[in-house]
Amino acid sequence: QLRTAGALGPLRTFLDRVAREHGVIHLSLDVDFLDPGIAPGVGTAVAEGPGLQEAFAMMRMLAASRLVQSLEIAEL
């Protein structure tokens, strides 16, 4: 089971609203939000943050929305 399953519902609600308003998204992805087990070298680690499976689920949802127009990745 996804630990961030609780985040997927609010993400879906947000994406639906952006689509309804004919908006687009700039995604600023700071890898600090990931579990330190997969992103150990970040400046502000989040204990029990999403693992790879959870992060992939969020990224797939964002990609499927086709609303992301630009992307910034920090601390990769």
N, CA and C atoms as a LAMMPS dump frame, in Angstrom:
ITEM: TIMESTEP
0
ITEM: NUMBER OF ATOMS
228
ITEM: BOX BOUNDS ff ff ff
-5.0000000000000000e+02 5.0000000000000000e+02
-5.0000000000000000e+02 5.0000000000000000e+02
-5.0000000000000000e+02 5.0000000000000000e+02
ITEM: ATOMS id mol type element x y z
1 1 1 N 0.852 -1.185 0
2 1 2 C 0 0 0
3 1 3 C 0.888 1.236 0
4 2 1 N 0.454 2.262 -0.72
5 2 2 C 1.229 3.487 -0.797
6 2 3 C 1.112 4.287 0.489
7 3 1 N 2.239 4.686 1.037
8 3 2 C 2.213 5.521 2.239
9 3 3 C 1.61 6.881 1.94
10 4 1 N 1.772 7.362 0.71
11 4 2 C 1.273 8.688 0.358
12 4 3 C -0.093 8.614 -0.314
13 5 1 N -0.77 7.468 -0.157
14 5 2 C -2.085 7.334 -0.779
15 5 3 C -2.982 8.493 -0.387
16 6 1 N -2.794 9.032 0.819
17 6 2 C -3.57 10.185 1.253
18 6 3 C -3.272 11.433 0.444
19 7 1 N -2.111 11.498 -0.189
20 7 2 C -1.751 12.663 -1.002
21 7 3 C -2.318 12.564 -2.409
22 8 1 N -2.637 11.374 -2.862
23 8 2 C -3.105 11.211 -4.233
24 8 3 C -4.49 11.815 -4.442
25 9 1 N -5.357 11.727 -3.444
26 9 2 C -6.69 12.327 -3.548
27 9 3 C -6.627 13.844 -3.694
28 10 1 N -5.906 14.526 -2.788
29 10 2 C -5.777 15.984 -2.933
30 10 3 C -5.08 16.384 -4.243
31 11 1 N -4.109 15.586 -4.686
32 11 2 C -3.447 15.882 -5.954
33 11 3 C -4.452 15.787 -7.091
34 12 1 N -5.29 14.759 -7.1
35 12 2 C -6.325 14.601 -8.131
36 12 3 C -7.281 15.789 -8.103
37 13 1 N -7.704 16.214 -6.906
38 13 2 C -8.609 17.363 -6.775
39 13 3 C -7.963 18.613 -7.352
40 14 1 N -6.675 18.82 -7.04
41 14 2 C -5.941 19.975 -7.556
42 14 3 C -5.85 19.927 -9.077
43 15 1 N -5.483 18.778 -9.627
44 15 2 C -5.349 18.654 -11.076
45 15 3 C -6.685 18.877 -11.781
46 16 1 N -7.752 18.364 -11.2
47 16 2 C -9.09 18.574 -11.779
48 16 3 C -9.442 20.057 -11.811
49 17 1 N -9.104 20.764 -10.732
50 17 2 C -9.41 22.196 -10.679
51 17 3 C -8.598 22.979 -11.699
52 18 1 N -7.308 22.664 -11.817
53 18 2 C -6.459 23.344 -12.799
54 18 3 C -7.017 23.114 -14.204
55 19 1 N -7.406 21.886 -14.502
56 19 2 C -7.965 21.569 -15.817
57 19 3 C -9.272 22.322 -16.05
58 20 1 N -10.126 22.337 -15.046
59 20 2 C -11.423 23.019 -15.154
60 20 3 C -11.241 24.512 -15.431
61 21 1 N -10.19 25.095 -14.855
62 21 2 C -9.904 26.528 -15.031
63 21 3 C -9.033 26.796 -16.267
64 22 1 N -8.732 25.759 -17.032
65 22 2 C -7.887 25.865 -18.239
66 22 3 C -6.499 26.393 -17.9
67 23 1 N -5.988 25.973 -16.745
68 23 2 C -4.667 26.404 -16.307
69 23 3 C -3.586 25.423 -16.723
70 24 1 N -2.38 25.769 -16.387
71 24 2 C -1.22 24.904 -16.6
72 24 3 C -0.403 24.904 -15.312
73 25 1 N 0.559 23.995 -15.235
74 25 2 C 1.348 23.827 -14.015
75 25 3 C 2.833 23.987 -14.32
76 26 1 N 3.512 24.732 -13.458
77 26 2 C 4.975 24.708 -13.39
78 26 3 C 5.292 23.849 -12.173
79 27 1 N 5.968 22.747 -12.374
80 27 2 C 6.29 21.825 -11.291
81 27 3 C 7.709 22.084 -10.806
82 28 1 N 7.838 22.467 -9.558
83 28 2 C 9.138 22.619 -8.927
84 28 3 C 9.309 21.416 -8.004
85 29 1 N 10.126 20.483 -8.419
86 29 2 C 10.303 19.228 -7.696
87 29 3 C 11.604 19.282 -6.911
88 30 1 N 11.472 19.406 -5.613
89 30 2 C 12.632 19.404 -4.725
90 30 3 C 12.724 18.004 -4.137
91 31 1 N 13.792 17.298 -4.412
92 31 2 C 13.889 15.903 -3.984
93 31 3 C 13.998 15.748 -2.469
94 32 1 N 13.991 16.854 -1.723
95 32 2 C 13.946 16.774 -0.249
96 32 3 C 12.714 16.014 0.235
97 33 1 N 11.637 16.021 -0.548
98 33 2 C 10.409 15.38 -0.09
99 33 3 C 10.501 13.86 -0.087
100 34 1 N 11.5 13.303 -0.761
101 34 2 C 11.648 11.844 -0.838
102 34 3 C 12.221 11.269 0.448
103 35 1 N 11.934 9.999 0.676
104 35 2 C 12.496 9.3 1.834
105 35 3 C 14.024 9.352 1.763
106 36 1 N 14.693 9.621 2.88
107 36 2 C 16.156 9.706 2.886
108 36 3 C 16.844 8.424 2.409
109 37 1 N 16.147 7.297 2.448
110 37 2 C 16.73 6.052 1.957
111 37 3 C 17.023 6.071 0.472
112 38 1 N 16.28 6.902 -0.291
113 38 2 C 16.531 6.983 -1.732
114 38 3 C 17.104 8.332 -2.139
115 39 1 N 17.073 9.294 -1.226
116 39 2 C 17.652 10.613 -1.496
117 39 3 C 18.429 11.069 -0.263
118 40 1 N 19.553 10.396 0.037
119 40 2 C 20.261 10.669 1.291
120 40 3 C 21.053 11.974 1.32
121 41 1 N 21.362 12.543 0.178
122 41 2 C 22.251 13.694 0.168
123 41 3 C 21.562 15.037 0.115
124 42 1 N 20.294 15.108 0.447
125 42 2 C 19.576 16.375 0.351
126 42 3 C 19.805 17.231 1.586
127 43 1 N 19.477 18.508 1.475
128 43 2 C 19.704 19.43 2.582
129 43 3 C 18.719 19.284 3.729
130 44 1 N 17.473 18.983 3.424
131 44 2 C 16.431 18.88 4.448
132 44 3 C 15.672 17.585 4.233
133 45 1 N 16.18 16.509 4.778
134 45 2 C 15.559 15.192 4.594
135 45 3 C 14.219 15.122 5.325
136 46 1 N 13.276 14.402 4.718
137 46 2 C 11.945 14.203 5.302
138 46 3 C 11.833 12.737 5.704
139 47 1 N 11.892 12.482 7.009
140 47 2 C 11.761 11.11 7.485
141 47 3 C 10.414 10.546 7.052
142 48 1 N 10.427 9.327 6.555
143 48 2 C 9.212 8.647 6.11
144 48 3 C 8.55 9.343 4.932
145 49 1 N 9.327 10.09 4.142
146 49 2 C 8.788 10.686 2.924
147 49 3 C 8.49 9.593 1.915
148 50 1 N 7.931 9.944 0.793
149 50 2 C 7.575 8.947 -0.204
150 50 3 C 8.79 8.167 -0.699
151 51 1 N 8.59 6.895 -0.949
152 51 2 C 9.605 6.069 -1.583
153 51 3 C 9.443 6.158 -3.095
154 52 1 N 10.189 5.345 -3.815
155 52 2 C 10.128 5.39 -5.275
156 52 3 C 8.735 5.077 -5.809
157 53 1 N 8.08 4.066 -5.281
158 53 2 C 6.756 3.688 -5.781
159 53 3 C 5.765 4.843 -5.618
160 54 1 N 5.783 5.462 -4.457
161 54 2 C 4.873 6.565 -4.199
162 54 3 C 5.188 7.766 -5.087
163 55 1 N 6.464 8.096 -5.214
164 55 2 C 6.865 9.226 -6.054
165 55 3 C 6.491 8.968 -7.503
166 56 1 N 6.687 7.742 -7.973
167 56 2 C 6.307 7.403 -9.346
168 56 3 C 4.802 7.545 -9.549
169 57 1 N 4.008 7.149 -8.559
170 57 2 C 2.551 7.277 -8.669
171 57 3 C 2.153 8.745 -8.831
172 58 1 N 2.787 9.622 -8.063
173 58 2 C 2.498 11.051 -8.176
174 58 3 C 2.941 11.6 -9.53
175 59 1 N 4.135 11.19 -9.975
176 59 2 C 4.642 11.672 -11.257
177 59 3 C 3.786 11.166 -12.422
178 60 1 N 3.34 9.905 -12.332
179 60 2 C 2.456 9.376 -13.381
180 60 3 C 1.151 10.159 -13.438
181 61 1 N 0.612 10.495 -12.277
182 61 2 C -0.628 11.258 -12.231
183 61 3 C -0.426 12.645 -12.855
184 62 1 N 0.676 13.282 -12.513
185 62 2 C 0.975 14.595 -13.089
186 62 3 C 1.173 14.502 -14.6
187 63 1 N 1.905 13.502 -15.055
188 63 2 C 2.139 13.341 -16.495
189 63 3 C 0.842 13.06 -17.237
190 64 1 N 0.015 12.204 -16.678
191 64 2 C -1.253 11.852 -17.322
192 64 3 C -2.186 13.054 -17.433
193 65 1 N -2.041 14.008 -16.527
194 65 2 C -2.906 15.19 -16.567
195 65 3 C -2.612 16.064 -17.785
196 66 1 N -1.41 15.98 -18.303
197 66 2 C -0.952 16.801 -19.431
198 66 3 C -1.021 18.3 -19.127
199 67 1 N -0.997 18.634 -17.846
200 67 2 C -1.073 20.031 -17.429
201 67 3 C 0.293 20.629 -17.113
202 68 1 N 1.298 19.783 -16.919
203 68 2 C 2.635 20.274 -16.561
204 68 3 C 3.296 20.84 -17.814
205 69 1 N 3.578 22.132 -17.769
206 69 2 C 4.18 22.813 -18.919
207 69 3 C 5.654 23.105 -18.72
208 70 1 N 6.106 23.109 -17.475
209 70 2 C 7.516 23.337 -17.197
210 70 3 C 7.876 22.618 -15.898
211 71 1 N 9.162 22.304 -15.781
212 71 2 C 9.635 21.506 -14.648
213 71 3 C 10.995 22.004 -14.193
214 72 1 N 11.135 22.105 -12.89
215 72 2 C 12.415 22.458 -12.277
216 72 3 C 12.7 21.352 -11.254
217 73 1 N 13.902 20.805 -11.276
218 73 2 C 14.287 19.782 -10.314
219 73 3 C 15.424 20.337 -9.468
220 74 1 N 15.203 20.387 -8.155
221 74 2 C 16.202 20.943 -7.237
222 74 3 C 16.859 19.832 -6.435
223 75 1 N 18.124 19.989 -6.176
224 75 2 C 18.933 19.095 -5.352
225 75 3 C 19.051 17.679 -5.92
226 76 1 N 18.96 17.537 -7.227
227 76 2 C 19.195 16.224 -7.815
228 76 3 C 20.678 16.037 -7.873
